[in-house]
């Protein structure tokens, strides 16, 4: 059986997935918005796919994307971002089943290498991987792999990236703390901290941050690398106190976020 894989936004994990799919002899198309491939902010509101007429011969596998027209059925879904996705409720101990990369490998009968396992754990639950909660993966292995793979992705040397991460760690240690729902988050709002997500995961310190998104023109306020209970409390705070729009998150995976309404400020 030949599948047609419709891929969402381009990121390191998706590049690996595309390579595996093509090497296995299956077809690839992209979710499109206008004449461009979708990005993370519009991956679930695609207008069409790049598939040519007649390219679809077997089941269509939707990887981290969907059409805006929800009336169009999806044959198979590979995802872990939303409730109901196959990987959404998978804890760190089952990261291979949770990560989209692991789901694709399982579908295609591809045995996981250690590099694939590291990529899957990093994408599904980075903080938990650094805490040693992903079976078969140590914090040291994850840090070494992340440094090499992310430096290659960013087209910089591992030494330069390591310096940025260390600078981020040093700044995070000096930040004040915000108390939300009985939990503490490092206050990185309106601050430009290098590699804040990586530094936070390495330290095991939950962080609250704000980030302007140039493509959408919106300002995101988010939280990273806390326990499920912390992220659940933060999401309630985001809705009820901050009045953020489009609040989202996966407490099991350690992230949440939302968007400032027009005229509001993050601080």
C-alpha positions in Angstrom: 0.0 0.0 0.0 1.2 3.5 -0.9 0.4 6.4 1.4 0.2 10.1 0.5 1.6 12.1 3.4 0.5 15.7 3.8 3.0 17.5 5.9 2.5 20.6 8.0 5.1 23.2 9.0 8.7 22.7 8.3 10.8 22.0 11.4 13.6 19.6 12.3 11.3 16.8 13.1 9.3 17.2 9.9 12.4 17.2 7.8 13.3 13.8 9.3 9.8 12.5 8.7 9.8 13.6 5.1 13.1 11.9 4.5 11.8 8.6 6.0 8.6 8.8 4.0 10.4 9.4 0.7 13.0 6.7 1.4 10.1 4.2 2.1 8.7 5.0 -1.3 5.6 6.9 -0.3 4.3 10.2 -1.8 4.7 13.6 -0.1 2.6 16.8 -0.4 2.5 19.9 1.8 -0.4 21.7 3.5 -0.7 25.1 1.7 -2.0 28.6 2.6 -2.1 30.6 -0.6 1.0 29.8 -2.6 3.1 29.0 0.4 3.6 26.0 2.7 1.9 26.5 6.0 3.8 27.5 9.1 3.1 26.6 12.7 0.6 29.4 13.1 -1.7 28.3 10.3 -1.0 24.6 9.9 -4.5 23.7 10.9 -6.2 26.2 8.6 -4.7 25.1 5.3 -6.5 26.0 2.2 -5.4 23.0 0.1 -2.5 20.6 -0.4 0.2 20.7 -3.0 -0.7 17.2 -4.3 -1.2 17.0 -8.0 -4.5 15.7 -9.4 -4.4 11.9 -9.4 -1.4 11.8 -7.0 -3.6 10.3 -4.2 -3.8 6.5 -4.7 -4.0 5.3 -1.2 -4.9 6.6 2.3 -3.9 10.2 3.0 -1.8 10.7 6.2 -2.1 14.2 7.7 1.0 15.0 9.7 0.5 18.0 12.1 -1.9 19.8 9.8 -5.5 20.1 8.7 -7.6 21.9 6.2 -9.6 24.9 7.4 -12.7 23.1 6.0 -13.3 20.6 8.8 -15.9 18.9 6.6 -13.1 17.3 4.6 -12.3 14.0 6.4 -8.7 13.0 7.3 -8.0 9.3 6.6 -5.2 9.0 9.1 -3.8 11.5 11.6 -0.3 11.7 12.9 -0.1 14.4 15.6 0.3 15.2 19.3 -0.8 18.8 19.5 -4.5 18.6 20.2 -6.9 16.6 22.3 -7.9 13.6 20.3 -4.6 13.3 18.5 -3.0 9.9 18.8 0.0 11.2 20.8 -1.6 14.0 22.7 -2.1 12.1 26.0 1.1 10.1 25.9 3.4 10.7 28.9 7.1 11.0 28.6 7.5 7.3 29.4 5.7 6.6 26.1 7.4 9.3 24.1 7.9 7.1 21.0 4.1 6.6 20.7 3.5 10.2 21.4 5.8 11.9 19.0 4.7 12.3 15.4 8.1 10.9 14.3 7.4 7.7 16.3 3.9 7.4 14.9 5.2 7.7 11.3 7.9 5.1 12.0 5.3 2.7 13.5 3.0 3.2 10.5 5.8 2.4 8.1 7.4 -0.4 10.0 10.7 1.5 10.6 12.7 0.3 13.6 13.8 3.2 15.8 17.5 4.1 15.9 18.9 5.9 18.9 19.0 9.1 16.9 15.4 8.8 15.9 14.5 8.1 19.6 16.4 11.2 20.6 14.6 13.3 18.0 11.2 11.9 19.1 11.9 12.5 22.8 13.1 16.1 22.2 10.1 17.0 20.1 7.5 15.3 22.4 8.7 16.2 25.8 12.1 17.9 26.0 11.9 18.9 29.6 11.1 15.3 30.7 14.0 14.0 28.6 16.4 16.3 30.4 15.0 15.0 33.7 15.7 11.4 32.6 12.1 10.4 32.3 12.3 9.0 28.7 13.3 5.4 28.8 16.7 4.6 27.2 17.7 8.3 27.0 20.0 10.1 29.4 20.2 13.9 30.0 23.8 13.8 28.8 22.8 12.0 25.5 20.0 14.5 24.9 22.2 17.6 25.5 24.9 16.3 23.2 22.5 15.4 20.5 20.5 18.7 20.8 23.7 20.7 20.6 24.9 19.0 17.4 21.5 18.8 15.6 20.3 22.3 16.5 23.7 23.8 15.6 23.4 22.1 12.2 19.8 23.3 11.8 20.8 26.9 12.6 23.9 26.7 10.5 26.2 27.8 13.3 29.0 26.0 15.2 28.2 23.9 18.2 30.5 26.2 20.2 28.5 29.3 19.3 25.2 27.6 20.2 26.7 26.3 23.5 27.7 29.8 24.4 24.2 31.1 23.8 22.7 28.3 25.9 25.0 29.0 28.8 24.2 32.7 28.5 20.5 31.8 28.7 21.0 29.6 31.7 22.9 32.3 33.5 20.1 34.9 32.8 17.4 32.5 33.8 19.0 32.0 37.2 18.8 35.7 37.9 15.2 36.2 37.0 12.5 37.0 39.4 9.7 34.5 40.0 6.0 34.7 39.3 3.6 32.8 41.5 0.7 31.3 39.6 -1.8 28.9 41.1 0.7 28.0 43.9 3.6 27.4 41.4 6.6 29.4 40.6 7.6 30.4 37.0 10.7 32.3 36.0 9.6 35.7 34.7 11.0 36.2 31.2 8.2 38.5 30.0 9.4 41.2 27.7 13.0 39.9 27.9 15.2 38.7 25.1 16.9 35.7 26.7 19.0 33.6 24.3 17.8 30.0 23.9 15.3 30.4 26.7 13.4 27.2 25.9 16.5 25.1 25.9 18.0 26.8 29.0 14.8 26.3 30.9 14.6 22.6 30.0 18.2 22.0 31.0 17.7 23.8 34.3 14.4 22.2 35.0 12.9 25.6 35.7 9.5 26.5 34.4 9.5 29.8 32.6 6.8 32.3 31.5 7.7 34.4 28.4 6.3 36.7 25.7 7.2 36.6 22.0 6.2 38.8 19.1 5.2 36.6 16.1 6.1 38.5 12.9 4.1 36.3 10.6 0.8 36.7 12.4 1.5 40.1 13.9 0.4 38.8 17.3 2.2 38.6 20.7 2.3 35.2 22.3 2.5 34.7 26.0 3.5 31.2 27.0 4.8 28.9 29.6 7.4 26.1 29.2 8.9 23.2 31.1 6.7 22.8 34.1 4.9 19.8 35.4 1.4 18.9 34.1 -0.1 20.5 37.3 1.8 23.7 36.7 0.8 24.0 33.1 -2.9 23.3 34.0 -2.7 26.1 36.6 -1.1 28.4 34.1 -3.7 27.8 31.4 -6.5 28.6 33.9 -4.6 31.8 34.8 -4.1 32.7 31.1 -7.8 32.4 30.5 -9.3 33.8 33.7 -6.8 36.4 34.7 -4.7 37.4 31.7 -7.7 37.0 29.4 -5.5 35.7 26.6 -7.1 34.7 23.3 -6.8 31.2 21.8 -5.2 29.6 24.8 -3.7 26.2 24.0 -1.3 23.7 25.5 -0.4 20.2 26.4 0.3 20.0 30.1 1.7 16.5 29.7 4.2 17.7 27.2 5.1 20.8 29.3 4.0 23.8 27.3 1.1 26.2 27.0 0.4 29.6 25.5 -2.1 32.2 24.3 -2.2 35.5 22.6 -2.6 39.1 23.8 -5.8 40.8 22.8 -5.4 44.0 20.8 -4.2 46.8 23.0 -3.1 44.6 25.9 0.5 44.3 27.2 2.4 41.3 28.5 4.1 42.8 31.5 
